[in-house]
Amino acid sequence: MSKSRVSRRHFLKGLAASGAAVALTGCNTSQPTKAVSEKTNILIITADQLSKKGVGAYGNPVAPTDHIDKIINAGTRFEQVHTPYPLCSPARACFWTGHLPQVTGVTGNDSANIPTELTTLGDIFSKAGYNCVHYGKRHDFGALRGFDATPETQLPLTAPEAFPVDYDSREDLFALQKALEFFQDPGEEPFLLAVEFNNPHNICSWVGAFEGPHGDIPGIGELPELPDNFEVLDWESLPAGVTYQCCNHFRVKQASHWTDKNYQQYLKAYYHYTGMGDTCIGQVMKALEKSGKADNTLVVFFSDHGDAMGSHRLVTKHAFFYEETSNVPFALAGPGIPKGKSVDALGSLCDLVPTLCDYAGLQAPEGIYGRSLMPLVQGDELADWRQEVVSQWFSERNETTDMPARMLRTKDYKYTVYRENNDEQLFDLKKDPGENYSLVNDPAYSEVLADMRERFKNYVAATNDNFYQQSVTVDPQWRSHKPSYPNHTGGSAMDAIIEKRKAINEAKAAKDLQGA
């Protein structure tokens, strides 16, 4: 079996294992519970790379998220929903199917399509008579099957010098335009509309635009304070996959020698792009109201994964599972949903499929990792609710670095494990919410560590996760400088693959020119 892909044999084995793991992982195998309305419309809105910590309704006093906050405050919010993979494509394959990456096979941003055997949210709702339409970011690798998905398209957009825009923001304009057109005539049949905005993902190219130490940025405005967990207090305890993030991915490399002020500028830019996305979301909600469909529409809001937001001197996201990147906003608002309610149970983005099926009175696929959140919304006490939630990492793209890693989080503790050197982290989230000190070597936590290791072992066996069979592929040059990204020298694995592909394309173009 390929180290980076899931074979059909492993997929079928994983599907069977998922079905056998109900008690341990909380997989969905039940009939729908209390369908609110079989004819209620559903509007899904996502904001790519938005951390729960970057949202006003979740307690951030400076976040420009007025429209997002309005959705969250109008319904039920979830405090502990986590991404199954802190990267766009793998996360999306998971939330559109309800399965973990070992089943979807999407373990990077250049994976093969999901197996045709998997049922998607679009499959279920389109067969039930819903008009399933999708605008905006795709990155789905076949997981949007069943939706009428419009290709991403860029529209012209100017921007101030302090906040340059890329395809992310230009595609958001098009997605917004299509959503507004939809609500001008939404039709009479029930709809499942997904509008997926890129922003604040534009922050990624902002890092490249302001690579390395730099001074004041004209027009950027007042800078926010750095987070309490900005400094790395225990470099020695970091897994190699984290302390060498600068070598794994070029965004951390580009920021590796930034000053503290540069990180403040980063946060300011992150909030700017968040605000751009929030403005788009506000216009979609206004169009929904104007269409006359708002009273009969469930609104679902969430993000595919978060952003480091400067915590631990990190930017964007990659092979690390700090709360800033793993814990995402998730809210439901609309008919039958309690207003102003907060749910603290552990959730996964994989829960989207069974939750919406339950809400609409439809049967969710058997054997998925996800589980309906509707009983929690409706106030039911569930003695068998999951006691831990998981997230994964394998690679960003082929030919970069393969660094299999996993997170297992309970209400009080977080355990991460990397195949490289068998590195581990353990955090007491009650005493150390900033995840500053790993307790792996603390004798006082030996029993906790043993318990978390056992939980992880049980999870692997129950879900047929091939973690222990996955290989580590890291070129020695990406571990050659003194540990910690402020000590970075040279390029990164991502730079190397970009240069390699550029050379291949140039050679092909030269060959084509010779044959012309």
Backbone torsions as a table, in degrees:
resi	resn	phi	psi	omega
1	MET	NA	136.9	177.3
2	SER	-59.4	141.2	-178.1
3	LYS	-67.3	-21.1	-173.8
4	SER	-112.6	2.3	-178.5
5	ARG	-133.6	157.6	179.2
6	VAL	-99.0	121.2	179.2
7	SER	-73.6	163.4	178.3
8	ARG	-59.7	-40.2	-179.9
9	ARG	-61.6	-45.7	-180.0
10	HIS	-67.9	-36.1	178.1
11	PHE	-60.3	-48.7	-179.0
12	LEU	-64.8	-38.2	177.9
13	LYS	-65.2	-41.0	179.1
14	GLY	-66.1	-37.4	179.1
15	LEU	-63.9	-41.6	178.4
16	ALA	-66.2	-41.0	179.6
17	ALA	-64.6	-37.3	178.9
18	SER	-61.0	-40.5	-179.6
19	GLY	-67.7	-23.4	-178.7
20	ALA	-90.3	-0.4	-170.8
21	ALA	-109.4	24.8	-173.5
22	VAL	-57.9	-49.4	-174.8
23	ALA	-65.4	-36.5	-175.5
24	LEU	-77.9	-48.4	-170.3
25	THR	-104.4	-8.6	-179.6
26	GLY	78.5	31.0	178.9
27	CYS	-65.3	154.2	-177.8
28	ASN	-89.5	123.7	172.1
29	THR	-137.6	6.7	-172.3
30	SER	-91.7	165.1	173.2
31	GLN	-73.9	159.0	176.5
32	PRO	-55.4	144.9	-177.6
33	THR	-89.7	-90.6	-175.2
34	LYS	-116.9	87.9	179.8
35	ALA	-62.7	125.6	-179.4
36	VAL	-72.1	-48.0	178.6
37	SER	-163.5	129.7	179.0
38	GLU	-75.8	-8.4	-176.5
39	LYS	-116.1	6.8	179.6
40	THR	-71.1	133.9	174.9
41	ASN	-72.2	159.6	178.4
42	ILE	-132.3	128.0	175.5
43	LEU	-116.9	114.9	176.5
44	ILE	-99.8	127.1	176.3
45	ILE	-124.5	128.3	176.7
46	THR	-124.4	153.5	175.9
47	ALA	-127.1	112.3	-173.5
48	ASP	-68.1	132.4	173.5
49	GLN	69.4	28.5	177.9
50	LEU	-95.9	114.4	177.3
51	SER	-75.7	148.4	174.4
52	LYS	-58.9	-32.8	179.6
53	LYS	-71.4	-8.4	179.2
54	GLY	-101.0	18.8	-176.0
55	VAL	-120.1	132.3	-178.0
56	GLY	-59.8	-43.7	-177.4
57	ALA	-64.4	-18.2	176.6
58	TYR	-97.0	10.8	171.8
59	GLY	110.7	2.4	178.3
60	ASN	-85.6	114.1	-173.4
61	PRO	-74.8	-14.2	-177.0
62	VAL	-113.1	0.0	-177.9
63	ALA	-70.1	130.6	-179.5
64	PRO	-86.5	67.2	-173.0
65	THR	-123.0	43.8	-175.7
66	ASP	-56.4	-43.1	-176.2
67	HIS	-75.3	-38.2	174.4
68	ILE	-63.4	-43.6	179.2
69	ASP	-58.6	-38.2	-178.6
70	LYS	-63.6	-40.3	177.1
71	ILE	-63.7	-48.7	-176.9
72	ILE	-61.7	-45.1	-177.2
73	ASN	-71.1	-19.9	-179.6
74	ALA	-83.8	-5.6	-176.1
75	GLY	-142.5	-141.7	-179.2
76	THR	-110.7	125.5	179.1
77	ARG	-102.3	152.2	175.9
78	PHE	-113.8	130.7	-174.4
79	GLU	-87.8	-26.1	-171.8
80	GLN	-130.3	50.4	170.7
81	VAL	-91.7	133.2	-176.2
82	HIS	-123.1	148.1	176.7
83	THR	-73.0	142.9	176.4
84	PRO	-77.9	-7.9	-178.7
85	TYR	-167.8	120.1	-176.4
86	PRO	-79.2	56.0	178.0
87	LEU	-154.9	146.8	-168.3
88	CYS	-55.0	-63.3	-171.3
89	SER	-64.5	-48.6	179.0
90	PRO	-59.7	-40.6	179.6
91	ALA	-62.5	-41.7	-177.6
92	ARG	-69.1	-39.5	175.8
93	ALA	-60.1	-33.8	178.9
94	CYS	-71.2	-49.2	-172.9
95	PHE	-76.2	-18.8	175.1
96	TRP	-84.4	-11.7	-178.5
97	THR	-120.0	-24.5	-175.8
98	GLY	86.9	1.3	-178.3
99	HIS	-103.3	157.5	173.5
100	LEU	-81.0	166.9	-175.4
101	PRO	-59.7	-29.4	179.6
102	GLN	-65.8	-15.1	176.7
103	VAL	-100.5	-43.0	-179.8
104	THR	-69.4	-28.7	-176.8
105	GLY	79.3	-0.9	-180.0
106	VAL	-91.7	102.6	-175.7
107	THR	-122.5	25.0	177.4
108	GLY	-178.0	177.5	-178.6
109	ASN	-85.3	8.6	175.2
110	ASP	-139.0	42.3	-178.6
111	SER	-81.1	171.5	170.1
112	ALA	-76.3	166.6	178.7
113	ASN	-66.5	158.3	178.1
114	ILE	-62.0	154.2	176.7
115	PRO	-59.1	142.3	-178.6
116	THR	-66.3	-18.5	179.5
117	GLU	-69.7	-20.7	-177.1
118	LEU	-76.1	138.7	175.2
119	THR	-90.8	135.8	-179.5
120	THR	-106.9	165.6	176.8
121	LEU	-58.4	-41.8	179.1
122	GLY	-63.0	-38.5	176.3
123	ASP	-56.3	-49.6	-174.4
124	ILE	-63.7	-49.4	-173.3
125	PHE	-77.5	-32.6	177.3
126	SER	-67.0	-38.8	177.8
127	LYS	-68.7	-23.8	179.0
128	ALA	-86.2	3.2	175.5
129	GLY	98.2	6.3	178.0
130	TYR	-81.6	144.9	171.1
131	ASN	-82.9	101.9	-174.2
132	CYS	-95.3	114.1	-174.8
133	VAL	-128.1	142.0	-179.1
134	HIS	-133.4	130.8	173.0
135	TYR	-126.7	145.7	173.9
136	GLY	102.9	-152.6	-172.7
137	LYS	-62.3	133.1	-179.0
138	ARG	-105.0	-80.3	179.4
139	HIS	47.8	42.4	-167.1
140	ASP	-105.7	-22.1	-179.2
141	PHE	50.4	49.7	176.6
142	GLY	89.8	-6.5	-175.5
143	ALA	-76.3	-10.4	176.4
144	LEU	-92.5	13.4	176.5
145	ARG	-54.4	133.8	-176.6
146	GLY	101.9	-18.9	175.6
147	PHE	-94.1	146.8	164.8
148	ASP	-84.4	93.5	-171.5
149	ALA	-99.9	117.4	178.5
150	THR	-77.2	133.4	179.2
151	PRO	-59.4	147.3	176.1
152	GLU	-64.6	137.1	-178.4
153	THR	-139.2	140.8	-179.5
154	GLN	-98.6	139.3	173.8
155	LEU	-115.0	152.7	-178.9
156	PRO	-60.5	142.3	-179.4
157	LEU	-155.9	126.6	175.2
158	THR	-94.2	159.6	-176.4
159	ALA	-152.1	153.6	176.5
160	PRO	-70.1	158.8	-177.4
161	GLU	-58.2	-34.7	-176.4
162	ALA	-72.6	-21.2	-174.7
163	PHE	-134.6	68.9	-179.3
164	PRO	-61.5	150.0	-179.7
165	VAL	-112.0	155.5	176.7
166	ASP	-129.9	-159.2	-178.6
167	TYR	-57.9	-30.5	-178.4
168	ASP	-55.2	-55.1	-177.0
169	SER	-71.2	-34.8	179.9
170	ARG	-70.2	-35.3	175.2
171	GLU	-70.3	-32.7	177.8
172	ASP	-61.3	-36.1	177.9
173	LEU	-60.9	-42.2	-179.7
174	PHE	-67.7	-44.1	178.7
175	ALA	-59.2	-42.2	177.8
176	LEU	-62.0	-45.7	-179.7
177	GLN	-58.3	-44.2	-179.5
178	LYS	-67.2	-38.0	178.8
179	ALA	-65.2	-41.7	178.8
180	LEU	-64.6	-38.6	176.9
181	GLU	-64.0	-40.0	-180.0
182	PHE	-58.7	-45.1	-175.5
183	PHE	-76.4	-7.9	172.6
184	GLN	-69.8	-27.6	177.7
185	ASP	-153.1	76.0	-175.7
186	PRO	-73.9	-9.0	178.9
187	GLY	81.3	179.9	-176.7
188	GLU	-100.7	-21.5	179.7
189	GLU	-74.8	151.3	178.8
190	PRO	-62.1	143.7	-179.3
191	PHE	-121.6	151.3	167.3
192	LEU	-120.6	100.5	-176.8
193	LEU	-107.7	126.1	175.3
194	ALA	-111.8	122.8	176.7
195	VAL	-119.3	109.9	-172.4
196	GLU	-113.7	111.0	-179.1
197	PHE	-92.0	144.2	178.5
198	ASN	-72.5	-42.6	-172.6
199	ASN	-69.0	142.7	17.6
200	PRO	-89.1	24.6	-177.7
201	HIS	-59.3	-22.0	178.0
202	ASN	-57.3	-16.0	178.2
203	ILE	-60.4	-26.2	-178.4
204	CYS	-61.7	-50.0	-179.3
205	SER	-73.3	-22.4	174.3
206	TRP	-60.4	-40.0	178.2
207	VAL	-58.2	-44.3	178.7
208	GLY	-65.1	-36.3	-179.6
209	ALA	-68.1	-25.4	-179.0
210	PHE	-121.7	42.7	-179.4
211	GLU	-62.6	141.3	175.5
212	GLY	76.6	170.8	-180.0
213	PRO	-61.3	138.8	179.1
214	HIS	-151.9	164.9	-176.9
215	GLY	-91.9	-147.1	-179.1
216	ASP	-63.5	148.6	176.5
217	ILE	-111.7	115.5	-177.8
218	PRO	-57.6	131.4	174.6
219	GLY	82.2	5.7	-176.3
220	ILE	-77.0	-24.7	176.9
221	GLY	86.5	-169.7	-178.4
222	GLU	-66.5	137.2	-175.2
223	LEU	-95.4	141.9	178.0
224	PRO	-76.2	163.7	176.5
225	GLU	-74.1	154.6	176.2
226	LEU	-75.6	153.3	-179.8
227	PRO	-68.3	158.9	-179.6
228	ASP	-61.3	-28.7	-180.0
229	ASN	-102.1	33.6	179.1
230	PHE	-65.4	-48.4	-178.0
231	GLU	-75.4	145.2	171.7
232	VAL	-87.3	116.8	-173.7
233	LEU	-94.8	-9.5	-174.3
234	ASP	-148.4	68.9	-177.5
235	TRP	-57.0	-36.4	-174.2
236	GLU	-63.7	-26.7	-176.9
237	SER	-86.4	-8.0	-176.2
238	LEU	-72.2	138.2	172.2
239	PRO	-60.4	152.3	178.5
240	ALA	-57.0	-35.8	179.9
241	GLY	-64.5	-18.8	177.7
242	VAL	-98.4	-47.9	-176.5
243	THR	-66.6	-19.4	175.7
244	TYR	-108.0	29.2	176.1
245	GLN	-56.4	-30.7	179.2
246	CYS	-62.6	-26.9	178.6
247	CYS	-92.1	-24.0	-180.0
248	ASN	-74.9	-42.4	-172.5
249	HIS	-139.3	142.4	-171.9
250	PHE	-73.3	-17.2	-179.9
251	ARG	-70.2	-44.5	176.4
252	VAL	-67.3	-34.9	175.3
253	LYS	-60.5	-45.2	-177.8
254	GLN	-63.6	-26.3	-179.4
255	ALA	-101.4	0.1	-168.8
256	SER	-62.1	-28.2	-178.7
257	HIS	-111.1	19.5	177.6
258	TRP	-64.0	153.0	170.9
259	THR	-83.2	168.6	176.1
260	ASP	-57.5	-39.0	-179.7
261	LYS	-64.3	-35.7	178.0
262	ASN	-62.3	-37.0	176.4
263	TYR	-68.1	-34.8	174.8
264	GLN	-63.5	-39.9	176.9
265	GLN	-62.6	-38.4	177.2
266	TYR	-59.4	-47.6	179.4
267	LEU	-62.0	-40.3	177.9
268	LYS	-60.3	-44.7	179.1
269	ALA	-65.8	-38.6	178.0
270	TYR	-59.9	-43.8	177.4
271	TYR	-66.2	-34.8	178.5
272	HIS	-61.2	-50.2	-178.6
273	TYR	-68.7	-31.8	173.4
274	THR	-61.3	-42.9	178.4
275	GLY	-63.2	-36.5	176.9
276	MET	-62.3	-44.4	177.6
277	GLY	-64.5	-40.3	180.0
278	ASP	-62.6	-38.7	178.0
279	THR	-62.0	-42.8	177.4
280	CYS	-61.3	-43.5	-179.6
281	ILE	-62.4	-40.3	177.7
282	GLY	-60.5	-38.9	179.3
283	GLN	-69.3	-35.9	176.2
284	VAL	-63.8	-44.2	-180.0
285	MET	-64.9	-36.6	177.5
286	LYS	-65.2	-40.2	178.7
287	ALA	-66.3	-37.3	176.1
288	LEU	-60.5	-46.0	179.0
289	GLU	-60.8	-45.3	-176.8
290	LYS	-66.0	-27.4	-177.3
291	SER	-72.6	-16.6	-177.0
292	GLY	84.3	6.0	-177.3
293	LYS	-99.8	-3.9	-171.8
294	ALA	-60.8	-39.7	-176.1
295	ASP	-68.8	-14.8	-179.4
296	ASN	-122.4	34.4	-178.5
297	THR	-132.9	126.9	171.1
298	LEU	-82.9	128.4	176.9
299	VAL	-105.7	129.1	178.5
300	VAL	-118.7	124.9	179.1
301	PHE	-124.4	134.8	174.8
302	PHE	-164.9	177.4	176.2
303	SER	-123.4	153.6	-179.4
304	ASP	-74.0	-31.7	176.3
305	HIS	-168.3	173.1	-178.0
306	GLY	-99.1	-155.5	-179.6
307	ASP	-142.9	146.2	-177.2
308	ALA	-61.1	-29.0	177.6
309	MET	55.0	32.0	177.7
310	GLY	83.6	-5.9	177.5
311	SER	-64.2	141.0	179.0
312	HIS	56.3	27.7	-178.5
313	ARG	57.3	31.4	-179.9
314	LEU	-107.3	155.6	174.8
315	VAL	-128.6	159.8	179.6
316	THR	52.8	-127.7	-177.4
317	LYS	-155.5	159.5	178.5
318	HIS	-178.0	-139.0	-172.4
319	ALA	-84.1	54.1	174.3
320	PHE	-144.0	153.5	-169.2
321	PHE	-122.8	29.7	176.4
322	TYR	-62.0	156.4	-175.3
323	GLU	-54.3	-34.6	-178.4
324	GLU	-58.3	-34.3	-178.8
325	THR	-98.2	-26.0	-175.5
326	SER	-92.8	-34.7	-174.9
327	ASN	-89.4	115.7	-173.2
328	VAL	-115.2	155.9	174.3
329	PRO	-69.3	144.8	177.7
330	PHE	-154.4	124.5	-177.0
331	ALA	-147.8	149.3	174.9
332	LEU	-122.6	136.7	178.0
333	ALA	-145.9	135.5	178.8
334	GLY	145.3	-163.5	-176.4
335	PRO	-56.1	127.9	176.6
336	GLY	81.9	-0.1	-178.3
337	ILE	-102.7	123.9	178.9
338	PRO	-58.5	141.1	179.9
339	LYS	-91.2	136.0	176.1
340	GLY	74.7	17.1	-178.2
341	LYS	-92.7	145.7	177.5
342	SER	-123.5	132.2	179.3
343	VAL	-116.2	126.0	-174.9
344	ASP	-102.0	3.2	-179.2
345	ALA	-67.8	152.6	179.5
346	LEU	-70.1	127.5	179.9
347	GLY	-130.1	165.8	178.1
348	SER	-132.3	151.0	173.8
349	LEU	-60.7	-20.0	174.8
350	CYS	-62.9	-15.9	-179.1
351	ASP	-75.2	-9.6	-175.9
352	LEU	-58.9	-50.6	-176.0
353	VAL	-59.9	-55.2	-179.0
354	PRO	-65.2	-30.2	179.0
355	THR	-65.2	-47.5	-178.9
356	LEU	-70.3	-34.9	175.1
357	CYS	-62.2	-44.8	179.6
358	ASP	-61.1	-45.1	-179.6
359	TYR	-60.0	-40.8	-175.7
360	ALA	-89.6	-2.0	179.9
361	GLY	77.2	27.0	-179.7
362	LEU	-108.0	156.4	-179.2
363	GLN	-82.1	124.4	175.5
364	ALA	-78.1	156.1	177.8
365	PRO	-61.1	148.6	177.0
366	GLU	-75.5	149.7	168.3
367	GLY	73.4	15.3	178.4
368	ILE	-83.5	158.7	177.6
369	TYR	-70.4	-36.4	-177.1
370	GLY	-65.9	158.2	-178.5
371	ARG	-141.2	145.1	-177.8
372	SER	-63.4	134.1	175.7
373	LEU	-89.3	-6.5	-174.8
374	MET	-60.1	-40.7	177.0
375	PRO	-58.4	-34.9	178.1
376	LEU	-69.8	-38.4	177.4
377	VAL	-61.8	-40.1	-175.5
378	GLN	-86.4	3.9	173.0
379	GLY	87.2	12.6	179.2
380	ASP	-72.7	144.0	174.8
381	GLU	-92.2	118.6	-176.4
382	LEU	-114.2	105.1	-178.2
383	ALA	-67.3	-23.2	-176.3
384	ASP	-101.1	17.0	179.8
385	TRP	-64.8	151.3	-175.2
386	ARG	-56.8	141.2	178.8
387	GLN	-99.0	-7.6	177.2
388	GLU	-150.9	158.0	177.1
389	VAL	-132.0	150.2	-172.9
390	VAL	-122.1	157.9	172.7
391	SER	-144.2	158.1	-171.5
392	GLN	-134.8	161.6	168.3
393	TRP	-146.7	140.1	169.5
394	PHE	-126.3	-63.8	-178.8
395	SER	-157.7	160.4	173.7
396	GLU	-83.5	-46.3	179.4
397	ARG	-148.1	158.7	172.9
398	ASN	-57.8	147.0	174.3
399	GLU	72.9	9.6	173.2
400	THR	-98.9	-117.1	175.6
401	THR	-118.6	133.8	175.0
402	ASP	-100.4	112.5	-176.1
403	MET	-131.9	74.7	-179.1
404	PRO	-54.2	131.8	-179.2
405	ALA	-151.1	155.4	179.6
406	ARG	-140.6	152.5	171.2
407	MET	-120.7	135.5	170.0
408	LEU	-127.0	120.1	-173.9
409	ARG	-121.6	130.5	170.6
410	THR	-103.8	-174.4	178.7
411	LYS	-61.8	-36.2	-171.6
412	ASP	-106.9	-22.8	-173.0
413	TYR	-132.6	154.4	173.7
414	LYS	-127.6	129.7	178.8
415	TYR	-120.0	128.3	173.8
416	THR	-123.6	146.6	179.8
417	VAL	-141.5	137.4	-179.0
418	TYR	-118.2	140.2	176.7
419	ARG	-66.3	-32.0	178.1
420	GLU	-67.3	115.0	-180.0
421	ASN	64.4	7.2	-173.2
422	ASN	54.2	35.9	179.8
423	ASP	-64.1	143.2	-179.2
424	GLU	-133.9	156.7	169.3
425	GLN	-134.9	148.6	174.7
426	LEU	-140.2	125.5	-179.4
427	PHE	-122.9	138.1	171.3
428	ASP	-91.6	100.4	-171.5
429	LEU	-72.1	-19.1	176.5
430	LYS	-76.8	-44.5	-178.8
431	LYS	-86.6	-24.5	-174.8
432	ASP	-137.0	68.4	-176.9
433	PRO	-64.1	-20.8	177.8
434	GLY	-82.5	-2.7	178.8
435	GLU	54.7	50.8	-178.5
436	ASN	-89.2	-28.1	-173.1
437	TYR	-127.4	117.1	174.1
438	SER	-78.2	138.2	-174.3
439	LEU	-107.7	16.9	-177.7
440	VAL	-56.8	-37.8	-177.0
441	ASN	-100.8	12.5	179.7
442	ASP	-90.2	114.9	-178.6
443	PRO	-56.6	-29.2	-178.7
444	ALA	-66.2	-18.5	-178.8
445	TYR	-111.8	18.6	-177.5
446	SER	-61.8	-39.2	-179.9
447	GLU	-70.8	-37.8	176.9
448	VAL	-63.3	-44.9	179.6
449	LEU	-60.9	-44.2	179.3
450	ALA	-61.5	-40.8	179.0
451	ASP	-64.7	-43.6	-179.7
452	MET	-66.3	-38.1	176.0
453	ARG	-62.9	-40.9	179.4
454	GLU	-66.9	-41.8	176.5
455	ARG	-59.2	-42.7	-179.2
456	PHE	-66.1	-42.2	177.6
457	LYS	-58.8	-43.2	179.4
458	ASN	-66.0	-39.8	177.4
459	TYR	-61.0	-46.3	-179.2
460	VAL	-58.4	-46.4	-178.6
461	ALA	-66.7	-41.2	-175.0
462	ALA	-71.2	-31.0	-175.3
463	THR	-107.4	3.5	-178.9
464	ASN	57.0	37.4	174.3
465	ASP	-69.8	125.6	-177.1
466	ASN	-88.7	31.2	-177.8
467	PHE	-52.8	-47.7	-174.9
468	TYR	-73.8	-12.1	176.0
469	GLN	-96.6	-10.3	-179.5
470	GLN	-76.6	140.4	-175.8
471	SER	-96.5	151.1	173.2
472	VAL	-93.5	126.1	177.7
473	THR	-127.5	100.2	-179.5
474	VAL	-135.1	118.2	176.4
475	ASP	-62.1	134.1	-178.6
476	PRO	-53.5	-27.1	-179.4
477	GLN	-64.7	-22.0	-179.4
478	TRP	-87.4	9.7	174.6
479	ARG	-136.1	28.5	-170.1
480	SER	-95.0	-23.8	-178.6
481	HIS	-91.1	171.4	178.5
482	LYS	-59.2	135.5	-176.6
483	PRO	-54.0	148.4	179.5
484	SER	102.2	138.3	-176.4
485	TYR	-70.6	-24.0	172.0
486	PRO	-63.8	-16.8	177.6
487	ASN	-93.3	10.6	-172.9
488	HIS	-62.7	141.0	170.2
489	THR	-136.0	150.8	175.7
490	GLY	83.1	-157.9	-176.2
491	GLY	-96.5	-149.6	179.3
492	SER	-145.9	166.3	179.1
493	ALA	-60.5	-35.8	179.5
494	MET	-68.8	-39.5	175.9
495	ASP	-59.4	-42.2	-177.0
496	ALA	-62.8	-42.5	-179.2
497	ILE	-71.4	-33.9	176.6
498	ILE	-63.2	-44.0	179.1
499	GLU	-66.4	-39.2	179.4
500	LYS	-63.3	-45.8	-179.3
501	ARG	-69.0	-33.9	176.3
502	LYS	-63.4	-42.9	179.5
503	ALA	-64.6	-40.2	178.4
504	ILE	-62.5	-44.5	-179.7
505	ASN	-65.6	-39.6	178.8
506	GLU	-66.1	-40.3	178.6
507	ALA	-64.9	-40.3	178.5
508	LYS	-64.9	-42.3	179.7
509	ALA	-63.4	-40.1	178.9
510	ALA	-64.9	-40.3	178.9
511	LYS	-65.7	-41.9	178.3
512	ASP	-63.9	-37.3	-179.9
513	LEU	-65.9	-38.9	179.0
514	GLN	-65.6	-32.1	-178.1
515	GLY	-87.7	-3.9	-176.9
516	ALA	-73.3	NA	NA
